[in-house]
């Protein structure tokens, strides 16, 4: 299941229409214990040593590493 999830994350990272809702792996040595992800976004340390932030919480936009409140205007 982990391979499928990683495949989907990689696919979403390459999708320009999905850009604001995805996060690329953090590869600079930070781990989830260092709280690199935005408040409310999940954090996963991968077996390859990268750290991946999940999506921003409902009502926020961003990549999981940085989330900002969604504007009420569209």
Phi, psi and omega in degrees: 000325180299321179297319180295319179295315180297320178301313180296320178297316179297319179297316180294325178298331181272351183272112183294334177285341182259002191309317186288344184253010183237167180223134175280153178300144175271122184240018183266017176097349178290145178239168180303328178299337179274359181054057181283341184273159179295155178302128180093348177266139179288162180225136179227125171272123184270161178298339180276358179097355178276163176240134183238127176271140177281184181291159176293154178296163178304134180093000180235151176243150177149193185251009182093331175277323178223124181234137178234149180302138179288138178287145177285349181261135178238000000 
